[in-house]
């Protein structure tokens, strides 16, 4: 006697021996077949989906080339670190803010690539192009090592062309952020400890250089600076000042931001959190020095 016995009187005798879970099993099989036909994408494939090849013409050698760039509006921002480093879902956008001519080596952050004086162009030709070995980055994405190499090439160009302190500081800031991403994505292999020490040290050096550079720029250059207004620069400097135990500078900047009538409420709220962090750091250092 089956679960459906007795239905013959209703004209449904053909269903009396029907298997109760046959439909569900067929659905599971169908789902499995779909999964086999559409395998999950790898991390590289996921990252590549955010990118497209943007065409640039080098202002030094006139070569035309493409650079991997994040599609506008494609990446979802998750938030930022206390020093404004942005975080996105599925991709580290910092890897894709450099533009490097593969022929002559002229490199810059995307916001600065097209702009230079004739004197700076001469400096680049003499200090970079004459010694550069042509190189292409042909993978579907830029690895962290490739991205770091590109940032260092950008910084070398900035030094050679005698860029403003703000531009060099901004490059150092973004390189420090990139190194933090490298640390967060380190694989647990034999070289883990060595790489962690190296990246930690390098991040510290780049962030320190960013701090020093922005301090200089703040007193010598007009705002906006690197796309940031005065309150954003002051907040960033306060965050970096806390990191490097420069509490006097941090306290002064925080006080000015909180008391300003022109600073946005959002920036003031972030600054109040920064003030709490400063107080904790000062208390901790005081206890250590007893």
Residue pairs with C-beta under 8 A, 6 or more apart in sequence:
2 16
2 17
2 18
3 20
4 12
4 15
4 16
4 17
4 18
5 16
6 16
7 13
7 15
7 16
8 16
41 49
44 140
44 141
45 140
46 90
46 91
47 90
47 91
47 140
47 141
48 140
48 141
49 74
50 70
50 71
50 74
50 75
50 90
50 91
51 68
51 69
51 70
51 71
51 96
51 140
51 141
52 68
52 69
52 71
53 66
53 67
53 68
53 69
54 66
54 67
54 68
54 69
55 64
55 65
55 66
56 64
56 65
56 66
56 67
56 99
56 101
56 113
57 63
57 64
58 64
58 65
58 101
58 103
58 104
58 106
59 106
59 113
59 114
59 116
59 121
60 101
60 104
60 106
60 121
60 124
60 125
60 129
61 101
61 103
61 104
61 106
61 129
63 101
63 102
63 103
63 104
65 101
65 102
65 103
67 96
67 98
67 99
67 100
68 96
68 137
68 141
68 142
69 96
69 110
70 91
70 93
70 96
75 88
75 89
75 90
75 91
75 93
76 88
76 89
76 90
77 86
77 87
77 88
77 89
78 87
78 88
78 89
79 86
79 87
80 86
80 87
81 87
81 177
81 180
82 239
82 273
82 274
82 277
83 177
83 207
83 236
83 239
83 240
83 243
84 232
84 235
84 236
84 239
85 94
85 177
85 180
86 93
86 94
92 144
92 178
92 181
92 185
94 147
94 174
94 177
94 178
94 181
95 141
95 142
95 144
95 147
95 178
95 181
96 142
96 147
97 109
97 110
97 174
98 107
98 108
98 109
98 110
98 147
98 150
98 151
98 153
98 154
99 107
99 108
99 109
99 110
99 113
100 106
100 107
100 137
100 150
100 153
100 154
101 107
102 134
102 135
102 136
102 137
103 134
104 125
104 128
104 129
104 132
105 128
105 129
105 132
105 134
105 153
105 157
106 124
106 128
106 129
106 157
107 128
107 150
107 153
107 154
107 156
107 157
108 154
108 157
108 158
109 154
109 167
109 170
109 171
109 174
111 226
111 227
112 163
112 167
116 124
116 161
120 161
120 162
120 163
121 161
123 160
123 161
123 162
124 157
124 160
124 161
127 160
127 161
128 156
128 157
128 160
137 146
137 150
139 146
142 150
144 178
144 181
144 182
144 185
147 178
148 175
148 178
148 179
148 182
151 171
151 174
151 175
151 178
152 175
154 171
155 168
155 171
155 172
155 175
158 167
158 168
158 171
159 168
164 217
164 221
165 213
165 214
165 216
165 217
165 220
165 221
166 213
166 214
166 217
166 221
166 225
166 226
167 226
168 209
168 213
169 209
169 210
169 211
169 212
169 213
169 214
169 216
169 217
169 226
170 210
170 213
170 226
172 206
172 207
172 209
172 210
172 213
173 206
173 207
173 210
173 214
173 236
175 206
176 203
176 206
176 207
176 210
179 199
179 202
179 203
179 206
180 203
182 199
183 196
183 199
183 200
183 203
186 192
186 195
186 196
186 199
207 240
207 243
208 244
210 240
211 237
211 240
211 241
211 243
211 244
211 246
214 225
214 233
214 236
214 237
214 240
215 237
215 249
217 225
218 225
218 233
218 234
218 237
223 229
223 230
223 233
224 230
225 233
228 236
231 257
231 260
231 262
231 263
231 264
231 267
232 267
234 253
234 256
234 257
235 253
235 257
235 267
235 270
235 271
235 274
237 249
237 253
238 249
238 250
238 253
238 254
238 257
238 271
238 274
238 278
239 274
241 247
241 249
241 250
241 253
242 250
242 274
242 277
242 278
242 281
245 281
245 285
247 278
247 281
247 282
250 274
250 278
251 278
254 271
254 274
254 275
254 278
257 263
257 267
257 268
257 271
258 268
258 271
258 272
258 275
263 271
